[in-house]
Amino acid sequence: MDGIVSGVLLVPSSQSLRFDIQSGKTKCISEDMKSNSMTVGKYQVINPNQDRHQLLPDSHKLNVKGNYMACFSAPEHWPLITLTIDFDWKTGVQFKDWFNVAKKGHVDAMKVELEQLSHTINSIHEEMFYFRAR
């Protein structure tokens, strides 16, 4: 099972970790967060089969929720099993596939902000020429 978790983080960083979670348990991971920052978390349940090309067994399902943290919950299963999760959490300039998680509204808002920044840069540039000419 592969998936993407999105939320918000504080500084440009990249964290990768592997952890185990037993069926019927929940594990949450969080970071210090700052508003208006993009982050992407990718996870993968490691296949316990020797042949990695086989499908994951039905017992290796996972629920993921994320509001400022990523919570992984393994449904109860008898006998108890342990799922191994690879999790890669990136924020800021560390990730390049934000287009896959950004909604059109977010992209439109970012476009407007970039246009405003471009206008500000042009104004500063013109001011510099004005002061240089004086």
ROSE-4610 file (N, C-alpha, C; in Angstrom, 1 decimal, always signed):
// ROSE-4610
residu = [M/M/M/D/D/D/G/G/G/I/I/I/V/V/V/S/S/S/G/G/G/V/V/V/L/L/L/L/L/L/V/V/V/P/P/P/S/S/S/S/S/S/Q/Q/Q/S/S/S/L/L/L/R/R/R/F/F/F/D/D/D/I/I/I/Q/Q/Q/S/S/S/G/G/G/K/K/K/T/T/T/K/K/K/C/C/C/I/I/I/S/S/S/E/E/E/D/D/D/M/M/M/K/K/K/S/S/S/N/N/N/S/S/S/M/M/M/T/T/T/V/V/V/G/G/G/K/K/K/Y/Y/Y/Q/Q/Q/V/V/V/I/I/I/N/N/N/P/P/P/N/N/N/Q/Q/Q/D/D/D/R/R/R/H/H/H/Q/Q/Q/L/L/L/L/L/L/P/P/P/D/D/D/S/S/S/H/H/H/K/K/K/L/L/L/N/N/N/V/V/V/K/K/K/G/G/G/N/N/N/Y/Y/Y/M/M/M/A/A/A/C/C/C/F/F/F/S/S/S/A/A/A/P/P/P/E/E/E/H/H/H/W/W/W/P/P/P/L/L/L/I/I/I/T/T/T/L/L/L/T/T/T/I/I/I/D/D/D/F/F/F/D/D/D/W/W/W/K/K/K/T/T/T/G/G/G/V/V/V/Q/Q/Q/F/F/F/K/K/K/D/D/D/W/W/W/F/F/F/N/N/N/V/V/V/A/A/A/K/K/K/K/K/K/G/G/G/H/H/H/V/V/V/D/D/D/A/A/A/M/M/M/K/K/K/V/V/V/E/E/E/L/L/L/E/E/E/Q/Q/Q/L/L/L/S/S/S/H/H/H/T/T/T/I/I/I/N/N/N/S/S/S/I/I/I/H/H/H/E/E/E/E/E/E/M/M/M/F/F/F/Y/Y/Y/F/F/F/R/R/R/A/A/A/R/R/R]
num = [1/1/1/2/2/2/3/3/3/4/4/4/5/5/5/6/6/6/7/7/7/8/8/8/9/9/9/10/10/10/11/11/11/12/12/12/13/13/13/14/14/14/15/15/15/16/16/16/17/17/17/18/18/18/19/19/19/20/20/20/21/21/21/22/22/22/23/23/23/24/24/24/25/25/25/26/26/26/27/27/27/28/28/28/29/29/29/30/30/30/31/31/31/32/32/32/33/33/33/34/34/34/35/35/35/36/36/36/37/37/37/38/38/38/39/39/39/40/40/40/41/41/41/42/42/42/43/43/43/44/44/44/45/45/45/46/46/46/47/47/47/48/48/48/49/49/49/50/50/50/51/51/51/52/52/52/53/53/53/54/54/54/55/55/55/56/56/56/57/57/57/58/58/58/59/59/59/60/60/60/61/61/61/62/62/62/63/63/63/64/64/64/65/65/65/66/66/66/67/67/67/68/68/68/69/69/69/70/70/70/71/71/71/72/72/72/73/73/73/74/74/74/75/75/75/76/76/76/77/77/77/78/78/78/79/79/79/80/80/80/81/81/81/82/82/82/83/83/83/84/84/84/85/85/85/86/86/86/87/87/87/88/88/88/89/89/89/90/90/90/91/91/91/92/92/92/93/93/93/94/94/94/95/95/95/96/96/96/97/97/97/98/98/98/99/99/99/100/100/100/101/101/101/102/102/102/103/103/103/104/104/104/105/105/105/106/106/106/107/107/107/108/108/108/109/109/109/110/110/110/111/111/111/112/112/112/113/113/113/114/114/114/115/115/115/116/116/116/117/117/117/118/118/118/119/119/119/120/120/120/121/121/121/122/122/122/123/123/123/124/124/124/125/125/125/126/126/126/127/127/127/128/128/128/129/129/129/130/130/130/131/131/131/132/132/132/133/133/133/134/134/134]
x = [+0.9/+0.0/+0.9/+0.7/+1.5/+0.5/+1.0/+0.1/+0.9/+0.1/+0.7/+0.0/+0.7/+0.2/+0.6/-0.3/+0.1/-0.3/+0.5/+0.3/+1.2/+1.6/+2.5/+3.6/+4.8/+6.0/+6.8/+7.7/+8.4/+9.5/+10.5/+11.7/+11.9/+12.6/+12.9/+13.7/+13.2/+13.9/+13.4/+14.1/+13.7/+14.0/+13.0/+13.2/+12.7/+13.5/+13.1/+13.3/+12.3/+12.4/+11.7/+12.0/+11.3/+10.9/+9.7/+9.2/+8.2/+8.0/+7.1/+5.8/+4.7/+3.5/+2.7/+2.2/+1.5/+0.0/-0.6/-2.1/-2.8/-3.8/-4.6/-4.0/-2.8/-2.1/-2.1/-1.7/-1.6/-0.3/+0.4/+1.7/+1.5/+1.8/+1.7/+3.1/+3.3/+4.6/+4.2/+4.9/+4.6/+5.9/+5.8/+6.9/+6.4/+7.4/+7.0/+6.5/+5.4/+4.8/+4.6/+4.7/+4.5/+3.4/+2.5/+1.4/+2.0/+1.3/+1.6/+2.9/+3.3/+4.4/+3.8/+4.5/+4.0/+4.9/+4.3/+5.0/+4.4/+5.2/+4.7/+5.3/+4.4/+4.9/+4.5/+5.4/+5.1/+5.4/+4.5/+4.7/+4.5/+5.1/+4.9/+4.9/+4.0/+4.0/+4.9/+5.9/+6.9/+6.2/+6.4/+5.8/+6.6/+5.9/+6.5/+6.9/+6.4/+6.6/+8.1/+8.6/+10.0/+10.0/+8.9/+8.8/+8.1/+8.9/+8.4/+7.4/+7.3/+6.3/+4.9/+4.8/+3.4/+2.7/+1.4/+0.5/+0.6/+0.4/+0.4/-0.8/-0.5/-1.7/-2.7/-4.0/-5.1/-4.9/-4.1/-3.8/-2.9/-2.3/-1.4/-2.0/-3.2/-3.9/-3.5/-3.7/-3.2/-4.2/-4.5/-5.3/-4.3/-4.4/-3.5/-4.3/-4.1/-4.8/-3.7/-3.9/-2.9/-3.5/-3.5/-3.8/-2.6/-1.6/-0.4/+0.4/+0.0/+0.8/+0.3/+1.1/+0.8/+0.5/-0.7/-1.1/-1.3/-0.6/-0.7/-1.4/-2.5/-3.3/-3.4/-3.0/-3.2/-4.4/-5.3/-6.6/-6.2/-7.1/-6.9/-6.9/-6.0/-5.9/-5.5/-6.0/-5.6/-5.1/-4.0/-3.0/-2.4/-1.8/-1.2/-0.1/+0.0/+1.1/+1.8/+2.9/+3.7/+3.9/+3.5/+3.7/+4.9/+5.7/+6.9/+6.6/+6.8/+6.4/+7.7/+7.9/+8.9/+8.2/+8.7/+8.0/+9.1/+8.8/+9.7/+8.9/+9.3/+8.6/+9.5/+9.0/+9.8/+9.0/+9.7/+9.0/+9.9/+9.3/+10.0/+10.6/+11.8/+12.5/+13.0/+12.8/+13.3/+12.5/+11.3/+10.5/+10.1/+9.9/+9.7/+8.3/+7.6/+6.3/+5.1/+5.3/+4.1/+3.0/+3.1/+2.0/+1.1/+1.6/+0.7/-0.2/+0.1/-0.7/-1.4/-0.9/-1.5/-2.8/-3.8/-5.1/-5.0/-5.9/-5.9/-6.0/-6.8/-6.9/-5.6/-4.8/-3.5/-2.6/-2.6/-1.7/-2.1/-3.4/-3.9/-3.5/-3.6/-3.2/-1.7/-0.9/+0.5/+0.9/+0.2/+0.4/+0.2/-0.9/-1.1/+0.0/+0.4/+1.5/+2.8/+3.1/+4.3/+4.2/+3.1/+2.9/+3.1/+2.6/+2.8/+4.3/+5.0/+6.4/+7.2/+6.8/+7.5/+7.3/+6.1/+5.8/+6.7/+6.8/+7.7/+9.1/+9.6/+11.0/+11.2/+10.3/+10.4/+10.5/+9.6/+9.6/+10.9/+11.5/+12.8/+13.9/+13.8/+14.8/+14.7/+13.5/+13.4/+13.9/+13.6/+14.1/+15.6/+16.2/+17.7/+18.3/+17.7/+18.1/+17.9/+16.8/+16.5/+17.6/+17.9/+18.9/+20.3/+20.6/+21.9/+22.0/+20.9/+21.0/+21.1/+20.6/+20.7/+22.2]
y = [-1.2/+0.0/+1.2/+2.1/+3.3/+4.5/+5.6/+6.7/+8.0/+9.1/+10.4/+11.1/+11.7/+12.5/+13.9/+14.9/+16.3/+17.0/+18.1/+18.9/+20.1/+20.6/+21.8/+21.6/+22.0/+21.9/+23.2/+23.3/+24.5/+24.9/+24.1/+24.5/+23.5/+24.0/+23.0/+21.9/+20.7/+19.5/+18.3/+17.2/+15.9/+14.9/+14.1/+13.1/+11.7/+10.7/+9.4/+8.5/+7.6/+6.7/+5.4/+4.4/+3.1/+2.7/+2.3/+1.9/+0.8/+0.1/-1.0/-0.6/-1.2/-0.9/-2.2/-2.6/-3.8/-3.6/-4.7/-4.5/-4.1/-3.2/-2.7/-1.5/-1.0/+0.1/+1.3/+2.4/+3.7/+4.3/+4.9/+5.6/+6.9/+8.0/+9.4/+10.0/+10.8/+11.5/+12.9/+13.8/+15.3/+16.1/+17.3/+18.2/+19.6/+20.5/+21.9/+22.4/+23.2/+23.6/+25.1/+25.6/+27.0/+27.1/+28.0/+28.1/+28.5/+28.2/+28.5/+27.8/+26.7/+25.9/+24.6/+24.1/+22.8/+21.7/+20.5/+19.3/+18.1/+17.1/+15.9/+14.7/+13.8/+12.6/+11.4/+10.6/+9.4/+8.2/+7.2/+6.0/+4.8/+3.7/+2.4/+1.3/+0.4/-0.8/-1.8/-2.2/-3.2/-4.6/-5.2/-6.5/-7.5/-8.3/-9.3/-10.6/-10.7/-11.9/-11.8/-13.0/-13.1/-12.5/-12.8/-12.3/-10.9/-9.9/-8.5/-8.1/-8.9/-8.6/-9.1/-9.9/-10.4/-9.3/-9.3/-8.3/-8.4/-7.3/-7.4/-8.2/-9.0/-9.7/-8.8/-9.3/-8.4/-8.0/-8.7/-8.3/-7.0/-6.6/-5.5/-4.2/-4.0/-2.7/-1.7/-0.4/+0.7/+1.9/+2.6/+3.8/+4.9/+6.0/+7.2/+8.4/+9.2/+10.5/+11.5/+12.8/+13.8/+15.2/+15.8/+17.2/+17.7/+18.2/+18.7/+17.6/+16.3/+15.2/+14.0/+13.0/+11.8/+10.7/+10.1/+9.0/+7.8/+6.8/+5.5/+4.5/+3.9/+3.0/+1.7/+0.6/-0.7/-1.4/-1.8/-2.4/-3.7/-4.0/-5.2/-6.4/-7.4/-8.6/-9.7/-10.9/-12.0/-13.1/-13.7/-13.3/-12.0/-11.4/-10.1/-10.2/-9.1/-9.0/-7.7/-7.5/-6.3/-5.8/-4.6/-4.0/-3.1/-3.1/-2.3/-1.2/+0.1/+1.2/+2.0/+2.3/+3.3/+4.6/+5.7/+7.0/+8.0/+8.8/+9.9/+11.2/+12.1/+13.4/+14.5/+15.3/+16.4/+17.7/+18.8/+20.1/+21.1/+22.2/+23.3/+22.9/+23.3/+23.0/+21.6/+20.8/+19.5/+18.5/+18.9/+18.0/+18.7/+17.9/+18.5/+18.1/+17.2/+16.7/+17.3/+18.6/+19.2/+19.4/+19.5/+19.6/+18.4/+17.3/+16.1/+16.2/+17.1/+17.2/+18.5/+19.5/+20.9/+20.9/+21.6/+21.8/+23.0/+23.0/+24.2/+25.5/+25.6/+26.8/+27.2/+26.3/+26.6/+27.1/+26.5/+26.9/+28.3/+28.6/+29.9/+30.9/+30.6/+31.6/+31.8/+30.8/+30.9/+31.8/+31.6/+32.3/+33.8/+34.2/+35.6/+36.1/+35.4/+35.8/+36.0/+35.1/+35.3/+36.5/+36.8/+38.0/+39.2/+39.2/+40.4/+40.5/+39.4/+39.5/+40.0/+39.5/+40.0/+41.5/+42.0/+43.5/+44.2/+43.7/+44.3/+44.3/+43.2/+43.1/+44.2/+44.3/+45.3/+46.7/+47.0/+48.3/+48.6/+47.6/+47.8/+48.1/+47.3/+47.4/+48.8/+49.3/+50.7/+51.7/+51.5/+52.5/+52.5/+51.3/+51.3/+52.1/+51.9/+52.7/+54.2/+54.6/+56.0/+56.6/+55.8/+56.3/+56.3/+55.4/+55.4/+56.6/+57.0/+58.1/+59.4/+59.5/+60.7/+60.9]
z = [+0.0/+0.0/+0.0/-1.0/-1.1/-0.9/-0.4/-0.3/-0.1/+0.0/+0.2/+1.4/+2.2/+3.3/+3.1/+3.3/+3.1/+4.4/+4.6/+5.8/+5.7/+6.9/+6.9/+7.9/+7.5/+8.4/+8.5/+9.5/+9.8/+8.9/+8.7/+7.9/+6.8/+5.7/+4.6/+5.2/+5.1/+5.6/+4.9/+5.1/+4.6/+5.7/+6.0/+7.0/+6.5/+6.6/+6.2/+7.4/+7.6/+8.7/+8.4/+9.1/+9.0/+10.4/+10.5/+11.8/+11.7/+12.8/+12.9/+13.7/+13.3/+14.1/+14.1/+15.3/+15.5/+15.2/+14.7/+14.4/+15.7/+15.4/+16.5/+17.2/+16.8/+17.4/+16.4/+17.0/+16.2/+16.6/+15.6/+15.8/+15.0/+15.7/+15.1/+15.1/+14.0/+13.8/+13.5/+14.2/+14.0/+13.9/+13.5/+13.3/+13.8/+14.2/+14.4/+13.1/+13.2/+11.9/+11.8/+10.6/+10.3/+9.2/+9.3/+8.4/+7.0/+6.0/+4.6/+4.1/+4.7/+4.2/+3.6/+2.5/+1.9/+2.4/+2.5/+2.9/+2.2/+2.0/+1.4/+2.2/+2.5/+3.2/+2.3/+2.0/+1.2/+2.1/+2.1/+2.9/+2.0/+2.5/+1.9/+2.9/+2.9/+3.7/+3.1/+3.9/+3.4/+3.2/+2.1/+1.8/+2.6/+3.5/+4.3/+3.5/+2.3/+1.5/+0.9/+0.8/+0.2/-1.2/-2.0/-3.3/-3.3/-3.4/-3.2/-4.3/-5.4/-6.4/-6.1/-5.1/-4.7/-4.0/-4.1/-3.5/-2.0/-1.3/+0.2/+0.6/+1.7/+2.3/+2.8/+2.9/+3.4/+4.8/+5.6/+6.9/+7.0/+5.9/+6.0/+5.4/+5.8/+5.5/+6.5/+6.1/+7.0/+6.8/+7.9/+7.8/+8.2/+7.4/+7.6/+7.7/+8.7/+8.9/+9.2/+8.7/+9.0/+9.0/+10.2/+10.4/+11.2/+10.6/+11.2/+11.9/+11.6/+12.0/+11.1/+11.0/+10.3/+11.3/+11.3/+12.2/+11.4/+11.7/+11.0/+12.0/+11.5/+12.4/+11.6/+12.3/+11.8/+12.4/+11.6/+12.1/+12.9/+13.8/+14.6/+13.7/+14.1/+13.3/+14.2/+14.0/+14.8/+13.9/+14.1/+15.2/+14.9/+16.0/+15.9/+14.8/+14.1/+13.1/+13.3/+12.7/+12.7/+11.3/+11.0/+9.7/+9.8/+8.8/+8.7/+7.7/+8.1/+7.2/+6.9/+5.6/+5.2/+5.0/+5.7/+5.6/+5.3/+4.3/+3.8/+3.8/+4.7/+4.9/+4.5/+3.5/+2.9/+3.0/+3.2/+3.2/+2.5/+2.1/+1.5/+0.1/-0.1/-1.4/-1.5/-0.5/-0.5/-1.4/-1.7/-2.5/-3.8/-4.8/-6.2/-6.7/-6.1/-6.7/-6.0/-5.5/-4.9/-5.8/-7.1/-8.0/-7.9/-7.4/-7.3/-6.1/-5.1/-3.9/-3.8/-4.5/-4.4/-5.1/-4.5/-5.1/-6.0/-7.0/-7.9/-7.2/-6.2/-5.4/-4.8/-4.3/-3.7/-4.8/-5.9/-7.0/-7.5/-7.6/-8.0/-7.0/-5.8/-4.7/-4.8/-5.0/-5.1/-6.4/-7.5/-8.7/-8.4/-7.7/-7.4/-6.5/-5.5/-4.6/-5.4/-6.3/-7.1/-8.0/-8.6/-9.4/-8.5/-7.3/-6.4/-6.1/-5.8/-5.5/-6.8/-7.9/-9.2/-9.3/-9.0/-9.1/-8.1/-6.9/-5.8/-6.3/-6.9/-7.3/-8.4/-9.4/-10.4/-9.9/-8.9/-8.2/-7.6/-6.9/-6.2/-7.2/-8.3/-9.4/-10.0/-10.3/-10.8/-9.9/-8.6/-7.5/-7.5/-7.6/-7.6/-8.8/-10.0/-11.2/-10.9/-10.3/-10.0/-9.0/-8.0/-7.0/-7.6/-8.5/-9.2/-10.1/-10.7/-11.6/-10.9/-9.7/-8.8/-8.4]
